[in-house]
């Protein structure tokens, strides 16, 4: 049973955004299957306290299972909604869910695609990977500013170089289908190091996206390894969780959030956050 907890911590790292800024978070929740010594039931309170404190405008989550995402939705205020589907279809498997503050953001359209040679086939996998991988995107209208923009959330393969490379290429190809002047934000667990991997070169070098960590006017934390595996924060480790953006998006603040609650981690990844301001037409 979930233990009682407070809804917030005393001092959020980034905290709720006000117009024209949006707070974006990418967060691998660690799925609730095979949790071993750190089950979801014991991490849920930390997850709730973190999210209730930060209240991101939009959150791209990875690995969440259906019931887990329902728990996350219950932890957030009533005005939050989410969009996603299981990678095996319906409620089956992990989701690349997009949570959002519906009082601020209006979803206008959304879709899913699979990182495979058959991206429109539910549950498809290619390129040697044994795990189904996918992406979810949502086109939003910012109710405060009227700006239209897209959030794409994904999770690249963890083991096969070819699958990582081809998956990033497919994401870049799909992003290229959006109007060139439409702001785009990409959240994800990319399972490879920022600035030192082919997928990063594909998305940042070739596709021209901006790494919000590098673009930020201010960073509220060191460059920690974003996968911590239940170890203390590691300065200078690999950033495998990124928030990317099309050029023109201003990034006042970026952070890697090492929040714990009474010594309990919310996941085996630290969430990454960016405060952004979208360009207006």
C-alpha positions, 0 to 999 in steps of 0.5 A: 500500500502506498505510504502517506506523503506530502504533495510537494517538497519545500523547494522545487528545482525548476518549478511551475512555468508561467506564460510564455514559458513552458516547463518540459520534463523527460522522465524514464519511470522504470516500468513496474515489472521485475522491480526487484528490491525497488518496487513501484509501490515503494517508489510511487510516493517519491514520484508523486512528490517530485511531480507535484513539486515541479508541475511540468507543463508537459512530461514525456515519460518512458517505460511506464505501464498502463496502471503505472501511468494511471498512478502518475495521472492520479498524482498530478492535479486534475487538470492534467491529461495524457496521451499514449498507447502501449508499444504492443498495442492498446494497454499492452507493454510500455508507453511513450506517454505525453502528460500535459497541463490541459488548462494551458495546452490544448491537444489538436492531434496526435499519433504513434509510430514504431521504430522499425521498417514498418513504422505504422504496424503496431508492435513491429520491430526491426534492425536486430532489436528484441524489444519493440520501440516506438514514439508518440507525438502530440501537436499542441496549441498553447492556450496562453500564447496561441502558439502551435507546437509538437512534442515527440517522445521516444525511447531508443533501443538499449542494446543494438547499435543498428537499431539505435541509429536507424531509430534516430534516423526514423525520428528525424525523418518523421520530424521533417514531415512537420512544417519547417516553421513549427516549433518541435520539442523532443523528449526521450531516453536515447540509451546513448551518450549525448555529444558522443553517439551516432543518434545524437549526431543524427538528431543534433548534427544532421537534423539540426535540433538543439540540445536544450542542456547545451543551449540553456542560459542557466543550468541548475545542476551539474551534468550528471549521468541521467541513468543512476541505477540507484547510485549517488549522482555521478558528475560527468557521466553519460547524459542518455536522457535528452530534451531537444528542440528545433532552432528558435526555441529559447532555453532560459533554464535546464536541469537534471533533477536528483530528487529523492524522498526520505532516501527513496528514488522515484526511478533509476533515471533522473528526470531532465527538465528545461524551461523553454520559450517558443518562437511566435510566428 
